[in-house]
Amino acid sequence: MDAPTTSTDEPSIAVTGLAAMGAALARNIAGTGRTVHVHNRTPERTRTLVDEHGAEGLVGADDLDALIADMEPPRLVIAMIASGPPIDDLIGQLRERLDPGDVIVDAGNSDFRDTERRAGRLTGTGIGFLGMGVSGGEEGARLGPSLMPAGDRWAFELAEPVLVDIAARATDGTPCCAYLGTGGAGHYVKMVHNGIEYADMGAIAEAVELLRRGGRDTDEMAAIVEGWNGGELGSFLLEITARILRVVDDVDDDVVDDVVDGGTADRHLLLDRVADRASQKGTGRLTAQEALELGEPATTIAEATFHRSLSALVDRRRSAALGDTTIDARPSGIDPDDTAAALLACRLVALAQGFDLLAAGSEAHGWELDLPRVAEIWRAGCIIRSVLLDPIAEALRTDGPHLVTSPAVGRRLDEATPGWRRTTVAAIGAGVPVPVMSSALAWRDALATDRLPTALIQAQRDVFGAHTYERTDRDGTFHSSWTPTRPGTHP
């Protein structure tokens, strides 16, 4: 069946799934002057939202039949529910109730492969489907998120006016929303966004830990992070980190017993009461898996994901306590400027790996992603928004998809490398784990190395499995016996 003719009328709009994100998004849409029909699997949540905010333009429905009956076609139903079986079940129910020309938007964190499959389920029904990444958390959903929609083009055109109106705005006024392509492209871009987020969060956590291990009190650490956030490193994640470093525990605010380097005693930071078992919802893991599938070495994103998994192994970690007497518990030489350089380099590497993965995914899945536009829609509203994304968008537009080959990005990495190395070396010498910083540095060094030790790996593979190897001095593939002419001799 051909795509329906796009209506010139705005659709009637519904949001189903009224947890924090769904409720916030519904109120955001209502704030544009549109009526929003709201529904939740448990009617009590719908009634509570309408009781509290119905005057803003929210109209409740207790079940899907009532929801669809209350809406005039064409209908735009935005689902903010859990990925997996719940969204599959909802799409099945909506398919039975909607008409050709209506549109379903999956705005949850679905696996892009599932999004492709769901789009296929609706092919031929006349019902449009969009898989849309939404970033910004509850605050972003309420005040302006970064939106990453993809799917049926006509469906996007129907939804575009409302999506553009509710999206965040970059400093130049550009809406942080763009059509990204067919099928699962939107959820793929959101997945990679989250992978970059994992790496950025991990690098910031390592930088703050190094400042603390270096003997700085909490006020000093907060001031340093605030200073970083005022410059090239400015970002949402650094902004909230500075806030976190100034929040005192409101449950137990006894004065800390120990005083760092003779300084003023601090009250307990709330951060010190937070368990160090980092959880995750799976998008970092999906990013790492996709990198392996496509042969893209997104090592820093993968390492940040693995480190979260390691953090959850509390009993194993306690049993593995080191007895290494060479470790200096208080690392020397942790300079804030060097640490800032390391943090900048890690962010650039995470972005480079992410855009490499976007380029590879676009080619593999036939999406033709506009990578500079992706960088632009991440400039506001989303979790990884940062000052760097303007020059990153320009580098992608000018120099192509691989940021590490951009002269501007390469120059900035070179400038940051001495401080990056000093910080990483100091951390390793003190036994402070910095998996994100060190894996990012290893990735950068490997790319810049003329000859890698992987030549020996190829020789080993040829010895034990006759897997063959290529030579540097002639074309073709070769297999050798690898038996020395005389044992114990060298050429």
N, C-alpha and C positions, 0 to 999 in steps of 0.2 A: 504493500500500500504506500502511495506517495505521502509525503509529509503534508499535513493539513495546511491550508492557507493561513498565514499568521493573522490573527485578529487585530483589527485596529483599536479595539477596546482593551483597556487594562483588565487583567484577569481579577477575579475575586481570589482572595489569598487566605490560606490556612496554614497554621503551624501545628503539627502534631508531635507530641513529646515535649512535656513542659517541665523538665528538670531545669537546673540553673541556666544552661545555655539556651534551651528552647524558649523559656519564659523571657529571657533577656532579648532574644532575637524578635520575638513577637512584639514586645514593647517598642523595640527600635523601629519596626515597620509601622506600627501604629503611630509613632511619633512623626511620620511623614504625612499624616493626615488620612491614611488609608484605614479602612475597617479590616480587622484581622480576626478570622474565625480560629478558635483555639480548641484543642482536643488533647486528651491524655488517656492512656489505657485505664488509669484509675480516675474516675470522674471527680473524686474529692479534690485532686490537685487542680483540675480545671476550675472548679467552683471557687477555690481559694484565690487563684490568680484573678478571676473575674471580679470577685468581691473586692479585692485590693486595688485592681487597676482597670476595671471595666470601663471607667469613665474616659480612659485614654483611647478607647476605640476597639476594645476586645469583646468578642461575642463568643460565648462558650457553647459547646455541644457535648452531650454525654456519651455519644457513640459515633462511629463512623457514618452510619446511615443518616443520622441527624446532621452531621457535619456537611456531608455532600449535598443533602437536600437544602441546606441553608445557603449554599453558594450558587451564584449564577455562573454559567459557563461563559468563557473558558475559565477553568479552575487551575490555580497554582497551589499545590499542596507541598509544603516544605516539611520534611521529616527530620527531626532532631532526636533520634533514638539510637540505641546501641547497635553496633555493627553485628554482622553475622545473622543467625536465624531470626532475630526480631525484625530486622529490616526486610528480610526475605518474606516473612509472614505478612508484614504490612503491605508490601508491594502487591502480593497476591490478593489481599482484601481490596485494595484500592483498584486494582485492575478490573475487578468484578463490578465496581461502582462508578467509575469515571467514564467519561465519554471521549470520543476522538476529539483532539484539539486541547484536551486537558494535559497538565504537566505534573509529574512527580519529581521532586528534588530530594535526593539523599544528601543531607548536609552533615552526616556523621563522619566518623573516622573509618570509613570502609577500606578494605584492601582493594586496590585498583582492579585486581583480577576479578573480584566479585562484582565490581561495578560494571565491568565489561560483560559479564555473564547476565547481570540483571537488565542491562540495556538490550541484550539479545532476547530476553523474555518478552519485552514489550514491542519488539519489532513486528510490524504488521498490524498492530492494534490501533494505530492512530494516536495513542497516548504517548506524549513526549517524556523523556527521562533525562535528568541532569545529575551527575555525581559532582558534588561541590565541596571542596575543602574550605573550611572556615577556621581562621586562626585569630586569636586575640583573647581567648578565655571569656569568662562571663562579662567582664567589663567591656571587652571589645565587641561582643555580641550586642550589648546594650547601646554602646556609644558609637560604634563603627569598627567592624572587623575587616580583615583582609579576606577577600572572597576569590576562590579559585574554581569556577564552574567549567564543566565540559560535558559534552553529550550532543543531543540533537540540536543543530544550529537554530532551527525554527523555535525550539523550546526556549533556548537562551534569549532569542529576540523577544519572545513573549514576556520572559521574566526580567529582562535587562533593565527596564525603567526602575523597578523596585530595588533590584540588587545594587544598581549604581547609587540610588538615593540613600541606601543604608550603609554603604561601604565607607571605610575610613578615607580620609583625604591626605595625600602627601603634602609637603610644604608648598609645592607649586600648584596645589589645588586639584591635581589629577586623582580621580577615584581609584582606590586600590581594589579594582575588580576588572577582570578581562576574560573573555571567552578563550579557552586554552586548547580546544580541539574536541575530537570525538571520544566516545567510549569512556575509559577510565583515566584520561589525561589529568583531570582536575584532582582526583584523589592521589594520583601518582605524584603530582607537584606538591600536594600537602604532605605526603609521606616523606619526600626528600626534605621539605621544610623542617619537618620534625626531626629528621636525622641530623641536620645542621644544628638545630636547637639542642639536641643531646650533646654534641661536641662543644658548643659554645658554653652551655651550662657547666659542663665538666671542666673546661679550661678556667672559667671564672672561679669555680670552687677550689681548684688547685692553686690559683694565684692568691686567693684569700688565705688559704691554709699556709702557704709559704710566708706570707706577711706575719701571720700569727706565730708560726714556729720561729720566725726571726726575732721575736720578742716585742712586737708592737702591741700596745693595748688597743682596746676596742674602739675608742674614740679616734685614735690615730689611724687605725685601719679604715674606719668609715670615712674619714677625711681624705685618705688616699684614693679610695674608690670613687668618692664624689669628684675628686680632681680628674681622675681618668674619664669619668662620664661627661665631663665638661669639654672634652677634646675629641680627638679622632676616634677614640674608643666609645664614644657616646652611643648608648643603646638602652632599650627597655630593660634588658636583663641586668645590666650594670646599675641602672637606676633603682630597681627593686632590691638589688644586693646591698646598696648603700643604705636603703631603708631598713633592711633586715638587721644590719650591723648596729643599728641604733635602738632596737626594740628590746626592752628589759622584760624578763619573765614576769607575767602578772599573776602567776600562781605562787611562786616562791621567789621573793625579791631580797633574800638575805644577802648580805655583803659577801663577796667571794673571799675565801680564806687566804688564798695565795695572791701575792702582788707581783706583777711582772716587772722585773728589773727595777724594783724600788719605786715604781710609779704609783699613782693613786689607785686605791682599791676600786674595782668595778663591781657593780651589781651584776647578778647573773644575767647574761644575755639569754633571751628566749632561744636563740640558735643553739646554745649549749645544751638545751633540754630536748632538742629534736633528735630522734634516733637516726643513725647514719645508714639505715637500710633504704636505699633509693628504689622506689617503685617505678613501674613503667606500664604503658598501655599497649605496647607492641609495635608502635610505628618505627621506632629506632631499629628494632629487630628486623622488621620488614625491609627497611632501607638497606641494612647490611646484607640480608639475603638476596635482594635484587642486585646489589653490587657484585656479589659472588656469581650470580647467574649471568651477568653481562660482562664479567671479567674487568670491572672497573675497581681499582684499588682504593676504595673509600675507607682507608685504614683507620683514620682518626674518628670517623663516625662509628665504625664498628667497635673500636676500642672503648669509646665512651659508653656504648651500649653494654659491652662485656663488663665494664667496671661497675655499672649498676647491678648487674647480676652478681658479681663478686661481693658487692656490699651486703647483699642479702644473706650471704653464707656466714652468719654471725658465729655459730659454734665452731665451724671449721677455721675461721679467722683467729679465734681465741686459742685454738689448739696449735696453730702454726706460728705462734709468737716467736720472733727472732731473738737469738742469743748472740747476735753479731756485735762484738765489742768495738768494731771500727766505726760504727755509726755515731755521728754527732747529733745528739737529740735536738740541738739548736743550730740550724744551719747558718753558717757565716756567709757573708757576701750576698744576702738577699736584698738587692737594691730595688726600690719601687719602680724606677725608670726601666731597669732591665726586665722586671716582671711585667710591666706594661708592654714592653716590646714583645715578650713571649706571648702575652695574651693577644696582641694584635696579630702576630704571625699565625697563631692557632685559629683565629677567626677567619683570616684570609684563606688558610688551608681548608678549613671546613667548608667555606663557600666554594672554593675551587673544586673540591671533591664533590660537593653537591651539584654544581652545574655540569661537571663532567658526567655525572650520573643522569642528570636531566637530558643532556645531549644524547647519551647512549640510549636511554629509554625512548626518547622521541624517535630516533632512527629505528630501533627495534620494533616499535609498536605503530609506526607510521603516523605520528601525531603532528609533526612539524611545529613543535613548541617554539614560541617567540621568547627566547631566553632573556633578552633585555627587558621585555615587558614583564616577565616573571619577577625579575629583580625589582622593577618599579612597583609592582603591586605588593611587594614585601616591605616597602619603605614606611608604611604606617599601618596601624591596626593589629599587626601580627606580633608574635612573641619574639621573632628574631629581627625586628625592625632596628635599624642602626644607621649611624651617620655614613657608614661605609657603602651603603647600598646605592647611593647616587653614583659615586665613581665606579662601582662594580657594574652598574647598568651601562655606563659609558664605555667601559673596557670591553664588555660583551658585544656592544654594538660596533665598536671600532676594530677590535682585535680577534673576534671570534669566540667560540664557546669555551675554550680551555684557558681559564684565567691565569694559570701558571705561565703561559706563554705570552701574556700581555706585558709589554715593556713597563707600563706603569705599576702593575701588580708585582712583577718580578723585582723591580727596583725597590719597592717598599718592603718586600720580603728580605732582600739583601741588606737593607738598612737595619731591619729588626733582628737579623740573625745573630750578631755578636751578643746582644743582651739575652736573646733567646737561649743561646748556648750556655752562657754563664749561669742563667737561672736554672736550666735543666741539670747542669753538672752539679750545682750546689744542692739541688733537691736530691739527686741520686746519692751524693756523698753523705747526706744526712738521713738517708733511708725514708725520705718523704715520697710516697708514690705520686708520680705525675704522668699517668698513662696517656692522657690527651696531649700534653706538651711534648712528651718524648716521641710518641708515635707520629705526631705531625712533623717533628723535626726529622725523623727517620725517612718519612715520605718525601720531604723536600730534598734531603741529601741524596736519596736514591735517584730521584729524577735528575739531579744535577751531576751524577757520577758517570764518568765516561765508560767504565767497565765494572759491572756488578759481579759479586761472587756467585751469581746464578750459573755462570759457566761451569763451575764444579758440579752443581746440581745436574746439569745436562749430561756431564760425563758420568756421574754416578748412575743416572737413569739408563744410560747406554750400557753400563757394565752389568747391572742386575736384571735389566729387562729388554735389552737390545732395542731401546726406544728411538735410537738414532739421534743425531745432532747436526747442527749446521756449523759451517766453518766461517772464519772471518776473511779467508783469503781466496775462496772460490765458491761458486754457486752449488746448490744441491744439498741433499741430506746424506749423512755418512754413518756407518757403524764400524767400530774398531774392536779388536780383541782386548786391548788394554792390558796386555801381558808384557811386562818389561823384557827387553832382550836378554839381559842378565840380571837375575834377582839382586836387589840391593844396589843397583847402579842407577845413575841419573843421566839424562841426555846432556 
